[in-house]
Amino acid sequence: SNLRKSFDVDEEKFYEGFLSDQKVAGDYFLKKIRTLNDDDQLLMLLHGQPGSGKTFFVERIRDYTNLRMKITASSGIAGMSLGGSTLD
């Protein structure tokens, strides 16, 4: 698969500063990405309490992988903070 060959992640920077729960989520996310075929897509629901690191996690994916993402959120502020859109 071209996705598997072209996927790139700077794991050292990706995991830097992660709490244990975020590391588990990061491990799961990277494992899933590495098993996708070219015509597959990964839909991910990321939820948690305010301040739990959702935005931090998404920023790490955006900044330290070469994946293209479409980001949506349930509120305008959350969507805008990540350069995404709001779901109605």
Gaussian input, Z-matrix of N, CA and C with variables (Angstrom, degrees):
# hf/3-21g

backbone

0 1
 N
 C     1     B1
 C     2     B2     1     A1
 N     3     B3     2     A2     1     D1
 C     4     B4     3     A3     2     D2
 C     5     B5     4     A4     3     D3
 N     6     B6     5     A5     4     D4
 C     7     B7     6     A6     5     D5
 C     8     B8     7     A7     6     D6
 N     9     B9     8     A8     7     D7
 C    10    B10     9     A9     8     D8
 C    11    B11    10    A10     9     D9
 N    12    B12    11    A11    10    D10
 C    13    B13    12    A12    11    D11
 C    14    B14    13    A13    12    D12
 N    15    B15    14    A14    13    D13
 C    16    B16    15    A15    14    D14
 C    17    B17    16    A16    15    D15
 N    18    B18    17    A17    16    D16
 C    19    B19    18    A18    17    D17
 C    20    B20    19    A19    18    D18
 N    21    B21    20    A20    19    D19
 C    22    B22    21    A21    20    D20
 C    23    B23    22    A22    21    D21
 N    24    B24    23    A23    22    D22
 C    25    B25    24    A24    23    D23
 C    26    B26    25    A25    24    D24
 N    27    B27    26    A26    25    D25
 C    28    B28    27    A27    26    D26
 C    29    B29    28    A28    27    D27
 N    30    B30    29    A29    28    D28
 C    31    B31    30    A30    29    D29
 C    32    B32    31    A31    30    D30
 N    33    B33    32    A32    31    D31
 C    34    B34    33    A33    32    D32
 C    35    B35    34    A34    33    D33
 N    36    B36    35    A35    34    D34
 C    37    B37    36    A36    35    D35
 C    38    B38    37    A37    36    D36
 N    39    B39    38    A38    37    D37
 C    40    B40    39    A39    38    D38
 C    41    B41    40    A40    39    D39
 N    42    B42    41    A41    40    D40
 C    43    B43    42    A42    41    D41
 C    44    B44    43    A43    42    D42
 N    45    B45    44    A44    43    D43
 C    46    B46    45    A45    44    D44
 C    47    B47    46    A46    45    D45
 N    48    B48    47    A47    46    D46
 C    49    B49    48    A48    47    D47
 C    50    B50    49    A49    48    D48
 N    51    B51    50    A50    49    D49
 C    52    B52    51    A51    50    D50
 C    53    B53    52    A52    51    D51
 N    54    B54    53    A53    52    D52
 C    55    B55    54    A54    53    D53
 C    56    B56    55    A55    54    D54
 N    57    B57    56    A56    55    D55
 C    58    B58    57    A57    56    D56
 C    59    B59    58    A58    57    D57
 N    60    B60    59    A59    58    D58
 C    61    B61    60    A60    59    D59
 C    62    B62    61    A61    60    D60
 N    63    B63    62    A62    61    D61
 C    64    B64    63    A63    62    D62
 C    65    B65    64    A64    63    D63
 N    66    B66    65    A65    64    D64
 C    67    B67    66    A66    65    D65
 C    68    B68    67    A67    66    D66
 N    69    B69    68    A68    67    D67
 C    70    B70    69    A69    68    D68
 C    71    B71    70    A70    69    D69
 N    72    B72    71    A71    70    D70
 C    73    B73    72    A72    71    D71
 C    74    B74    73    A73    72    D72
 N    75    B75    74    A74    73    D73
 C    76    B76    75    A75    74    D74
 C    77    B77    76    A76    75    D75
 N    78    B78    77    A77    76    D76
 C    79    B79    78    A78    77    D77
 C    80    B80    79    A79    78    D78
 N    81    B81    80    A80    79    D79
 C    82    B82    81    A81    80    D80
 C    83    B83    82    A82    81    D81
 N    84    B84    83    A83    82    D82
 C    85    B85    84    A84    83    D83
 C    86    B86    85    A85    84    D84
 N    87    B87    86    A86    85    D85
 C    88    B88    87    A87    86    D86
 C    89    B89    88    A88    87    D87
 N    90    B90    89    A89    88    D88
 C    91    B91    90    A90    89    D89
 C    92    B92    91    A91    90    D90
 N    93    B93    92    A92    91    D91
 C    94    B94    93    A93    92    D92
 C    95    B95    94    A94    93    D93
 N    96    B96    95    A95    94    D94
 C    97    B97    96    A96    95    D95
 C    98    B98    97    A97    96    D96
 N    99    B99    98    A98    97    D97
 C   100   B100    99    A99    98    D98
 C   101   B101   100   A100    99    D99
 N   102   B102   101   A101   100   D100
 C   103   B103   102   A102   101   D101
 C   104   B104   103   A103   102   D102
 N   105   B105   104   A104   103   D103
 C   106   B106   105   A105   104   D104
 C   107   B107   106   A106   105   D105
 N   108   B108   107   A107   106   D106
 C   109   B109   108   A108   107   D107
 C   110   B110   109   A109   108   D108
 N   111   B111   110   A110   109   D109
 C   112   B112   111   A111   110   D110
 C   113   B113   112   A112   111   D111
 N   114   B114   113   A113   112   D112
 C   115   B115   114   A114   113   D113
 C   116   B116   115   A115   114   D114
 N   117   B117   116   A116   115   D115
 C   118   B118   117   A117   116   D116
 C   119   B119   118   A118   117   D117
 N   120   B120   119   A119   118   D118
 C   121   B121   120   A120   119   D119
 C   122   B122   121   A121   120   D120
 N   123   B123   122   A122   121   D121
 C   124   B124   123   A123   122   D122
 C   125   B125   124   A124   123   D123
 N   126   B126   125   A125   124   D124
 C   127   B127   126   A126   125   D125
 C   128   B128   127   A127   126   D126
 N   129   B129   128   A128   127   D127
 C   130   B130   129   A129   128   D128
 C   131   B131   130   A130   129   D129
 N   132   B132   131   A131   130   D130
 C   133   B133   132   A132   131   D131
 C   134   B134   133   A133   132   D132
 N   135   B135   134   A134   133   D133
 C   136   B136   135   A135   134   D134
 C   137   B137   136   A136   135   D135
 N   138   B138   137   A137   136   D136
 C   139   B139   138   A138   137   D137
 C   140   B140   139   A139   138   D138
 N   141   B141   140   A140   139   D139
 C   142   B142   141   A141   140   D140
 C   143   B143   142   A142   141   D141
 N   144   B144   143   A143   142   D142
 C   145   B145   144   A144   143   D143
 C   146   B146   145   A145   144   D144
 N   147   B147   146   A146   145   D145
 C   148   B148   147   A147   146   D146
 C   149   B149   148   A148   147   D147
 N   150   B150   149   A149   148   D148
 C   151   B151   150   A150   149   D149
 C   152   B152   151   A151   150   D150
 N   153   B153   152   A152   151   D151
 C   154   B154   153   A153   152   D152
 C   155   B155   154   A154   153   D153
 N   156   B156   155   A155   154   D154
 C   157   B157   156   A156   155   D155
 C   158   B158   157   A157   156   D156
 N   159   B159   158   A158   157   D157
 C   160   B160   159   A159   158   D158
 C   161   B161   160   A160   159   D159
 N   162   B162   161   A161   160   D160
 C   163   B163   162   A162   161   D161
 C   164   B164   163   A163   162   D162
 N   165   B165   164   A164   163   D163
 C   166   B166   165   A165   164   D164
 C   167   B167   166   A166   165   D165
 N   168   B168   167   A167   166   D166
 C   169   B169   168   A168   167   D167
 C   170   B170   169   A169   168   D168
 N   171   B171   170   A170   169   D169
 C   172   B172   171   A171   170   D170
 C   173   B173   172   A172   171   D171
 N   174   B174   173   A173   172   D172
 C   175   B175   174   A174   173   D173
 C   176   B176   175   A175   174   D174
 N   177   B177   176   A176   175   D175
 C   178   B178   177   A177   176   D176
 C   179   B179   178   A178   177   D177
 N   180   B180   179   A179   178   D178
 C   181   B181   180   A180   179   D179
 C   182   B182   181   A181   180   D180
 N   183   B183   182   A182   181   D181
 C   184   B184   183   A183   182   D182
 C   185   B185   184   A184   183   D183
 N   186   B186   185   A185   184   D184
 C   187   B187   186   A186   185   D185
 C   188   B188   187   A187   186   D186
 N   189   B189   188   A188   187   D187
 C   190   B190   189   A189   188   D188
 C   191   B191   190   A190   189   D189
 N   192   B192   191   A191   190   D190
 C   193   B193   192   A192   191   D191
 C   194   B194   193   A193   192   D192
 N   195   B195   194   A194   193   D193
 C   196   B196   195   A195   194   D194
 C   197   B197   196   A196   195   D195
 N   198   B198   197   A197   196   D196
 C   199   B199   198   A198   197   D197
 C   200   B200   199   A199   198   D198
 N   201   B201   200   A200   199   D199
 C   202   B202   201   A201   200   D200
 C   203   B203   202   A202   201   D201
 N   204   B204   203   A203   202   D202
 C   205   B205   204   A204   203   D203
 C   206   B206   205   A205   204   D204
 N   207   B207   206   A206   205   D205
 C   208   B208   207   A207   206   D206
 C   209   B209   208   A208   207   D207
 N   210   B210   209   A209   208   D208
 C   211   B211   210   A210   209   D209
 C   212   B212   211   A211   210   D210
 N   213   B213   212   A212   211   D211
 C   214   B214   213   A213   212   D212
 C   215   B215   214   A214   213   D213
 N   216   B216   215   A215   214   D214
 C   217   B217   216   A216   215   D215
 C   218   B218   217   A217   216   D216
 N   219   B219   218   A218   217   D217
 C   220   B220   219   A219   218   D218
 C   221   B221   220   A220   219   D219
 N   222   B222   221   A221   220   D220
 C   223   B223   222   A222   221   D221
 C   224   B224   223   A223   222   D222
 N   225   B225   224   A224   223   D223
 C   226   B226   225   A225   224   D224
 C   227   B227   226   A226   225   D225
 N   228   B228   227   A227   226   D226
 C   229   B229   228   A228   227   D227
 C   230   B230   229   A229   228   D228
 N   231   B231   230   A230   229   D229
 C   232   B232   231   A231   230   D230
 C   233   B233   232   A232   231   D231
 N   234   B234   233   A233   232   D232
 C   235   B235   234   A234   233   D233
 C   236   B236   235   A235   234   D234
 N   237   B237   236   A236   235   D235
 C   238   B238   237   A237   236   D236
 C   239   B239   238   A238   237   D237
 N   240   B240   239   A239   238   D238
 C   241   B241   240   A240   239   D239
 C   242   B242   241   A241   240   D240
 N   243   B243   242   A242   241   D241
 C   244   B244   243   A243   242   D242
 C   245   B245   244   A244   243   D243
 N   246   B246   245   A245   244   D244
 C   247   B247   246   A246   245   D245
 C   248   B248   247   A247   246   D246
 N   249   B249   248   A248   247   D247
 C   250   B250   249   A249   248   D248
 C   251   B251   250   A250   249   D249
 N   252   B252   251   A251   250   D250
 C   253   B253   252   A252   251   D251
 C   254   B254   253   A253   252   D252
 N   255   B255   254   A254   253   D253
 C   256   B256   255   A255   254   D254
 C   257   B257   256   A256   255   D255
 N   258   B258   257   A257   256   D256
 C   259   B259   258   A258   257   D257
 C   260   B260   259   A259   258   D258
 N   261   B261   260   A260   259   D259
 C   262   B262   261   A261   260   D260
 C   263   B263   262   A262   261   D261

   B1=1.4496
   B2=1.5247
   B3=1.3139
   B4=1.4642
   B5=1.5150
   B6=1.3341
   B7=1.4632
   B8=1.5216
   B9=1.2986
   B10=1.4671
   B11=1.5176
   B12=1.3224
   B13=1.4583
   B14=1.5191
   B15=1.3334
   B16=1.4628
   B17=1.5294
   B18=1.3373
   B19=1.4628
   B20=1.5199
   B21=1.3215
   B22=1.4552
   B23=1.5218
   B24=1.3229
   B25=1.4578
   B26=1.5210
   B27=1.3183
   B28=1.4626
   B29=1.5282
   B30=1.3312
   B31=1.4661
   B32=1.5226
   B33=1.3120
   B34=1.4644
   B35=1.5221
   B36=1.3237
   B37=1.4679
   B38=1.5175
   B39=1.3351
   B40=1.4598
   B41=1.5278
   B42=1.3262
   B43=1.4621
   B44=1.5260
   B45=1.3205
   B46=1.4656
   B47=1.5255
   B48=1.3024
   B49=1.4612
   B50=1.5105
   B51=1.3282
   B52=1.4611
   B53=1.5218
   B54=1.3098
   B55=1.4617
   B56=1.5256
   B57=1.3203
   B58=1.4693
   B59=1.5285
   B60=1.3379
   B61=1.4696
   B62=1.5207
   B63=1.3320
   B64=1.4574
   B65=1.5231
   B66=1.3304
   B67=1.4628
   B68=1.5261
   B69=1.3216
   B70=1.4661
   B71=1.5290
   B72=1.3252
   B73=1.4645
   B74=1.5256
   B75=1.3324
   B76=1.4611
   B77=1.5197
   B78=1.3205
   B79=1.4699
   B80=1.5230
   B81=1.3282
   B82=1.4701
   B83=1.5254
   B84=1.3308
   B85=1.4591
   B86=1.5350
   B87=1.3278
   B88=1.4614
   B89=1.5297
   B90=1.3201
   B91=1.4655
   B92=1.5251
   B93=1.3277
   B94=1.4646
   B95=1.5230
   B96=1.3277
   B97=1.4655
   B98=1.5245
   B99=1.3045
   B100=1.4714
   B101=1.5222
   B102=1.3312
   B103=1.4678
   B104=1.5244
   B105=1.3316
   B106=1.4629
   B107=1.5213
   B108=1.3027
   B109=1.4578
   B110=1.5243
   B111=1.3194
   B112=1.4671
   B113=1.5196
   B114=1.3182
   B115=1.4620
   B116=1.5317
   B117=1.3186
   B118=1.4623
   B119=1.5216
   B120=1.3130
   B121=1.4576
   B122=1.5185
   B123=1.3063
   B124=1.4569
   B125=1.5161
   B126=1.3135
   B127=1.4564
   B128=1.5157
   B129=1.3176
   B130=1.4592
   B131=1.5224
   B132=1.3182
   B133=1.4508
   B134=1.5181
   B135=1.2916
   B136=1.4585
   B137=1.5228
   B138=1.3097
   B139=1.4633
   B140=1.5178
   B141=1.3017
   B142=1.4576
   B143=1.5172
   B144=1.2953
   B145=1.4672
   B146=1.5258
   B147=1.3338
   B148=1.4603
   B149=1.5304
   B150=1.3214
   B151=1.4535
   B152=1.5163
   B153=1.3373
   B154=1.4660
   B155=1.5305
   B156=1.3258
   B157=1.4596
   B158=1.5115
   B159=1.3256
   B160=1.4622
   B161=1.5302
   B162=1.3172
   B163=1.4664
   B164=1.5213
   B165=1.3166
   B166=1.4612
   B167=1.5246
   B168=1.3281
   B169=1.4546
   B170=1.5302
   B171=1.3207
   B172=1.4627
   B173=1.5299
   B174=1.3234
   B175=1.4651
   B176=1.5260
   B177=1.3321
   B178=1.4572
   B179=1.5277
   B180=1.3198
   B181=1.4677
   B182=1.5255
   B183=1.3236
   B184=1.4617
   B185=1.5262
   B186=1.3280
   B187=1.4635
   B188=1.5258
   B189=1.3294
   B190=1.4611
   B191=1.5193
   B192=1.3389
   B193=1.4625
   B194=1.5262
   B195=1.3019
   B196=1.4612
   B197=1.5334
   B198=1.3233
   B199=1.4594
   B200=1.5251
   B201=1.3181
   B202=1.4623
   B203=1.5260
   B204=1.3303
   B205=1.4602
   B206=1.5197
   B207=1.3100
   B208=1.4625
   B209=1.5168
   B210=1.3117
   B211=1.4666
   B212=1.5241
   B213=1.3274
   B214=1.4545
   B215=1.5184
   B216=1.3139
   B217=1.4621
   B218=1.5199
   B219=1.3203
   B220=1.4643
   B221=1.5229
   B222=1.3249
   B223=1.4688
   B224=1.5222
   B225=1.3259
   B226=1.4538
   B227=1.5117
   B228=1.3239
   B229=1.4631
   B230=1.5300
   B231=1.3270
   B232=1.4613
   B233=1.5229
   B234=1.3122
   B235=1.4607
   B236=1.5126
   B237=1.3359
   B238=1.4650
   B239=1.5174
   B240=1.3094
   B241=1.4632
   B242=1.5216
   B243=1.3231
   B244=1.4594
   B245=1.5204
   B246=1.3223
   B247=1.4681
   B248=1.5112
   B249=1.3206
   B250=1.4611
   B251=1.5138
   B252=1.2975
   B253=1.4580
   B254=1.5223
   B255=1.3260
   B256=1.4592
   B257=1.5252
   B258=1.3199
   B259=1.4569
   B260=1.5072
   B261=1.3031
   B262=1.4639
   B263=1.5025
   A1=110.37
   A2=117.63
   A3=121.71
   A4=111.68
   A5=117.89
   A6=120.69
   A7=110.28
   A8=117.01
   A9=120.03
   A10=111.00
   A11=117.45
   A12=121.04
   A13=111.87
   A14=117.03
   A15=120.21
   A16=113.87
   A17=118.27
   A18=120.48
   A19=109.75
   A20=115.45
   A21=120.62
   A22=108.88
   A23=115.88
   A24=121.51
   A25=108.36
   A26=115.89
   A27=121.50
   A28=105.60
   A29=116.36
   A30=120.82
   A31=112.65
   A32=118.00
   A33=120.04
   A34=110.64
   A35=117.10
   A36=120.48
   A37=111.77
   A38=116.90
   A39=121.51
   A40=110.78
   A41=117.52
   A42=121.78
   A43=114.40
   A44=118.17
   A45=121.37
   A46=111.46
   A47=116.44
   A48=121.75
   A49=115.45
   A50=118.04
   A51=120.63
   A52=110.81
   A53=116.10
   A54=122.08
   A55=107.52
   A56=117.56
   A57=120.24
   A58=112.38
   A59=118.09
   A60=120.64
   A61=111.16
   A62=117.36
   A63=120.98
   A64=110.79
   A65=117.09
   A66=120.49
   A67=110.24
   A68=116.89
   A69=120.66
   A70=109.45
   A71=117.16
   A72=121.08
   A73=110.43
   A74=117.34
   A75=121.12
   A76=111.90
   A77=117.11
   A78=121.28
   A79=110.44
   A80=115.96
   A81=121.04
   A82=110.38
   A83=116.22
   A84=121.09
   A85=110.94
   A86=117.40
   A87=120.62
   A88=111.21
   A89=117.26
   A90=120.45
   A91=110.36
   A92=117.16
   A93=121.18
   A94=111.07
   A95=117.65
   A96=121.32
   A97=110.37
   A98=116.55
   A99=120.43
   A100=113.40
   A101=118.18
   A102=120.61
   A103=112.67
   A104=118.14
   A105=120.95
   A106=111.42
   A107=115.41
   A108=122.30
   A109=108.24
   A110=116.75
   A111=120.97
   A112=113.40
   A113=117.79
   A114=120.19
   A115=112.66
   A116=117.59
   A117=122.29
   A118=110.74
   A119=114.88
   A120=120.42
   A121=108.31
   A122=115.59
   A123=120.89
   A124=107.70
   A125=116.70
   A126=122.55
   A127=106.28
   A128=116.24
   A129=119.79
   A130=109.46
   A131=116.61
   A132=122.83
   A133=107.06
   A134=115.83
   A135=121.35
   A136=107.05
   A137=116.73
   A138=120.51
   A139=109.96
   A140=114.89
   A141=121.11
   A142=109.71
   A143=114.93
   A144=120.76
   A145=110.36
   A146=116.57
   A147=119.21
   A148=109.90
   A149=115.59
   A150=120.31
   A151=114.59
   A152=117.46
   A153=119.50
   A154=113.27
   A155=118.14
   A156=121.25
   A157=115.73
   A158=117.97
   A159=120.99
   A160=111.12
   A161=116.45
   A162=120.70
   A163=110.13
   A164=117.65
   A165=122.86
   A166=110.29
   A167=117.57
   A168=122.52
   A169=111.21
   A170=116.64
   A171=120.70
   A172=110.81
   A173=117.09
   A174=120.10
   A175=111.03
   A176=118.01
   A177=121.03
   A178=110.75
   A179=116.77
   A180=120.00
   A181=109.56
   A182=116.12
   A183=120.95
   A184=112.26
   A185=117.24
   A186=121.45
   A187=114.10
   A188=118.96
   A189=120.05
   A190=114.82
   A191=116.60
   A192=120.83
   A193=107.30
   A194=116.09
   A195=120.09
   A196=111.30
   A197=117.02
   A198=121.50
   A199=111.56
   A200=115.27
   A201=120.93
   A202=106.98
   A203=115.78
   A204=119.25
   A205=110.21
   A206=114.92
   A207=123.76
   A208=104.83
   A209=116.41
   A210=120.51
   A211=109.34
   A212=115.50
   A213=121.57
   A214=108.22
   A215=115.56
   A216=120.51
   A217=109.06
   A218=115.16
   A219=119.73
   A220=112.46
   A221=118.01
   A222=120.03
   A223=108.80
   A224=115.66
   A225=120.82
   A226=113.12
   A227=116.87
   A228=120.78
   A229=110.21
   A230=117.14
   A231=120.49
   A232=110.85
   A233=116.88
   A234=120.13
   A235=112.24
   A236=116.56
   A237=120.73
   A238=111.85
   A239=118.63
   A240=120.70
   A241=111.65
   A242=117.87
   A243=121.54
   A244=113.02
   A245=116.95
   A246=119.93
   A247=112.54
   A248=116.37
   A249=121.11
   A250=111.82
   A251=115.75
   A252=121.57
   A253=109.90
   A254=115.32
   A255=121.76
   A256=109.73
   A257=116.28
   A258=121.96
   A259=108.90
   A260=117.27
   A261=121.50
   A262=110.38
   D1=138.20
   D2=177.84
   D3=-66.70
   D4=-35.10
   D5=179.27
   D6=-60.90
   D7=-45.69
   D8=-179.90
   D9=-63.61
   D10=-36.73
   D11=-179.91
   D12=-74.86
   D13=-33.41
   D14=-174.39
   D15=-95.53
   D16=-12.85
   D17=-179.29
   D18=-65.17
   D19=131.95
   D20=-179.03
   D21=-135.31
   D22=136.79
   D23=176.59
   D24=-142.93
   D25=136.73
   D26=172.53
   D27=-90.52
   D28=89.58
   D29=-171.33
   D30=-62.49
   D31=-35.40
   D32=179.95
   D33=-61.22
   D34=-47.90
   D35=179.12
   D36=-73.39
   D37=-35.53
   D38=179.84
   D39=-58.36
   D40=-45.59
   D41=-176.53
   D42=-85.96
   D43=-10.39
   D44=-176.65
   D45=-59.10
   D46=124.20
   D47=177.93
   D48=83.19
   D49=2.32
   D50=179.42
   D51=-70.28
   D52=140.58
   D53=168.15
   D54=-79.51
   D55=170.06
   D56=-175.23
   D57=-59.58
   D58=-41.85
   D59=178.94
   D60=-65.13
   D61=-38.05
   D62=178.82
   D63=-67.85
   D64=-35.65
   D65=177.85
   D66=-65.07
   D67=-41.52
   D68=177.30
   D69=-61.22
   D70=-45.16
   D71=178.49
   D72=-63.36
   D73=-40.63
   D74=178.37
   D75=-63.75
   D76=-42.90
   D77=177.23
   D78=-60.02
   D79=-45.55
   D80=-179.63
   D81=-63.24
   D82=-45.81
   D83=-179.02
   D84=-60.31
   D85=-49.75
   D86=-178.02
   D87=-64.52
   D88=-37.55
   D89=177.14
   D90=-61.99
   D91=-44.80
   D92=179.50
   D93=-62.99
   D94=-45.39
   D95=-179.61
   D96=-59.83
   D97=-40.79
   D98=-176.87
   D99=-71.53
   D100=-11.55
   D101=178.90
   D102=-103.71
   D103=-1.25
   D104=-179.02
   D105=-75.31
   D106=149.10
   D107=170.75
   D108=-92.34
   D109=170.12
   D110=-177.06
   D111=-59.48
   D112=-34.66
   D113=-176.46
   D114=-94.31
   D115=7.85
   D116=177.57
   D117=-89.47
   D118=157.71
   D119=170.65
   D120=-133.11
   D121=151.49
   D122=177.82
   D123=-108.56
   D124=120.25
   D125=173.97
   D126=-103.63
   D127=127.63
   D128=-174.03
   D129=-131.64
   D130=130.55
   D131=173.70
   D132=-102.88
   D133=117.68
   D134=-179.22
   D135=-112.55
   D136=117.69
   D137=-177.64
   D138=-136.38
   D139=162.26
   D140=179.02
   D141=164.64
   D142=174.19
   D143=-179.24
   D144=-68.52
   D145=158.21
   D146=174.17
   D147=-56.26
   D148=134.73
   D149=178.89
   D150=84.44
   D151=7.30
   D152=-177.95
   D153=-83.68
   D154=-7.13
   D155=175.21
   D156=102.76
   D157=19.56
   D158=179.95
   D159=-62.22
   D160=-50.75
   D161=179.99
   D162=-62.54
   D163=-42.70
   D164=177.86
   D165=-56.53
   D166=-44.98
   D167=-179.59
   D168=-62.97
   D169=-47.00
   D170=-179.95
   D171=-64.70
   D172=-39.38
   D173=177.80
   D174=-62.53
   D175=-37.01
   D176=177.55
   D177=-64.08
   D178=-42.17
   D179=176.85
   D180=-61.68
   D181=-47.51
   D182=-178.75
   D183=-62.80
   D184=-42.87
   D185=-171.90
   D186=-84.58
   D187=-26.14
   D188=-172.11
   D189=-122.16
   D190=13.84
   D191=169.65
   D192=-129.92
   D193=168.66
   D194=177.67
   D195=-104.36
   D196=27.34
   D197=179.97
   D198=-80.57
   D199=147.37
   D200=171.17
   D201=-93.69
   D202=132.98
   D203=-177.20
   D204=-128.37
   D205=148.94
   D206=168.05
   D207=-113.52
   D208=120.94
   D209=-175.25
   D210=-111.38
   D211=130.46
   D212=173.20
   D213=-128.62
   D214=156.73
   D215=-179.70
   D216=-144.70
   D217=164.18
   D218=-178.39
   D219=-86.04
   D220=-8.60
   D221=176.66
   D222=-132.83
   D223=153.47
   D224=-179.75
   D225=-61.69
   D226=-40.12
   D227=-178.53
   D228=-64.26
   D229=-45.46
   D230=179.56
   D231=-63.66
   D232=-43.27
   D233=179.16
   D234=-63.99
   D235=-44.91
   D236=-178.94
   D237=-65.58
   D238=-37.08
   D239=-176.41
   D240=-65.06
   D241=-22.03
   D242=179.18
   D243=-110.21
   D244=7.27
   D245=-178.94
   D246=71.73
   D247=27.65
   D248=-179.20
   D249=-108.47
   D250=-160.14
   D251=-179.78
   D252=-125.88
   D253=170.36
   D254=-177.82
   D255=-102.59
   D256=137.67
   D257=173.31
   D258=-90.88
   D259=135.97
   D260=177.41
   D261=-107.01

